[in-house]
């Protein structure tokens, strides 16, 4: 429960920051985060595919 409260607080702080940032900066940051998440997803998928299941 504490983790959920902390996550919601962090989301509120980030969303508040994005609301005051210029649009170009927000879009650039969103693109960087999207690329990072895509790379992470590909690495996770590839790592699980090569690992034998028990």
Residue frames relative to the residue before (quaternion, step in Angstrom):
aa qw qx qy qz dx dy dz
X 1.0000 0.0000 0.0000 0.0000 0.00 0.00 0.00
X 0.6451 0.5219 -0.3154 0.4604 3.55 1.01 -0.83
X 0.6107 0.5482 -0.3401 0.4592 3.58 1.09 -0.74
X 0.6493 0.5188 -0.3123 0.4601 3.59 0.96 -0.84
X 0.6511 0.5060 -0.3130 0.4713 3.58 0.94 -0.83
X 0.6592 0.4995 -0.3057 0.4718 3.58 0.95 -0.87
X 0.6490 0.5141 -0.3193 0.4611 3.59 0.97 -0.81
X 0.6624 0.4925 -0.3067 0.4740 3.60 0.92 -0.82
X 0.6289 0.5208 -0.3315 0.4726 3.59 1.03 -0.73
X 0.6602 0.5001 -0.3028 0.4715 3.59 0.95 -0.86
X 0.6351 0.5138 -0.3296 0.4733 3.60 0.97 -0.78
X 0.6487 0.5197 -0.3183 0.4558 3.58 0.96 -0.80
X 0.6517 0.5000 -0.3180 0.4736 3.58 0.97 -0.79
X 0.6720 0.4945 -0.3016 0.4614 3.59 0.90 -0.91
X 0.6670 0.4914 -0.3121 0.4650 3.60 0.88 -0.88
X 0.6344 0.5233 -0.3319 0.4622 3.59 1.03 -0.68
X 0.6426 0.5144 -0.3127 0.4739 3.55 1.06 -0.77
X 0.6605 0.5094 -0.3095 0.4566 3.58 0.93 -0.88
X 0.6232 0.5560 -0.3467 0.4270 3.59 1.02 -0.69
X 0.7355 0.4002 -0.2250 0.4983 3.60 1.11 -0.61
X 0.5798 0.5825 -0.3756 0.4283 3.60 1.25 -0.19
X 0.5857 -0.5650 0.4320 0.3889 3.60 -1.16 0.46
X 0.6275 -0.5759 0.3757 0.3652 3.57 -1.13 0.69
X 0.6443 0.5349 -0.3286 0.4367 3.61 0.92 -0.81
X 0.6549 0.5015 -0.3044 0.4763 3.56 0.99 -0.84
X 0.6519 0.5175 -0.3163 0.4552 3.57 0.95 -0.86
X 0.6704 0.4866 -0.3018 0.4718 3.58 0.94 -0.84
X 0.6406 0.5138 -0.3277 0.4672 3.60 0.99 -0.76
X 0.6571 0.4980 -0.3081 0.4746 3.58 0.94 -0.85
X 0.6418 0.5168 -0.3229 0.4655 3.59 0.99 -0.79
X 0.6437 0.5138 -0.3228 0.4663 3.60 1.01 -0.77
X 0.6473 0.5116 -0.3220 0.4643 3.60 0.94 -0.84
X 0.6632 0.4942 -0.3044 0.4725 3.58 0.93 -0.87
X 0.6482 0.5201 -0.3222 0.4534 3.61 0.96 -0.81
X 0.6471 0.4989 -0.3185 0.4804 3.60 0.98 -0.80
X 0.6491 0.5204 -0.3182 0.4546 3.57 0.92 -0.89
X 0.6707 0.4854 -0.2986 0.4747 3.60 0.92 -0.87
X 0.6302 0.5315 -0.3329 0.4577 3.60 1.04 -0.72
X 0.6568 0.4921 -0.3078 0.4813 3.58 0.94 -0.86
X 0.6390 0.5238 -0.3230 0.4615 3.57 0.97 -0.83
X 0.6638 0.5050 -0.3077 0.4578 3.60 0.92 -0.89
X 0.6551 0.5052 -0.3174 0.4636 3.59 0.96 -0.81
X 0.6581 0.5005 -0.3136 0.4669 3.60 0.95 -0.82
X 0.6488 0.5072 -0.3197 0.4686 3.58 0.98 -0.79
X 0.6643 0.5025 -0.3095 0.4587 3.57 0.90 -0.89
X 0.6758 0.4824 -0.2934 0.4738 3.58 0.93 -0.90
X 0.6525 0.5231 -0.3167 0.4475 3.60 0.98 -0.75
X 0.6853 0.4709 -0.2868 0.4759 3.57 0.95 -0.76
X 0.6140 0.5637 -0.3511 0.4266 3.57 1.10 -0.59
X 0.7265 0.4307 -0.2364 0.4804 3.60 1.05 -0.76
X 0.6074 0.5570 -0.3570 0.4398 3.58 1.21 -0.29
X 0.4085 -0.7132 0.5030 0.2672 3.62 -0.75 0.95
X 0.4077 -0.7056 0.5255 0.2442 3.55 -1.04 0.78
X 0.3308 -0.7495 0.5417 0.1879 3.58 -1.06 0.76
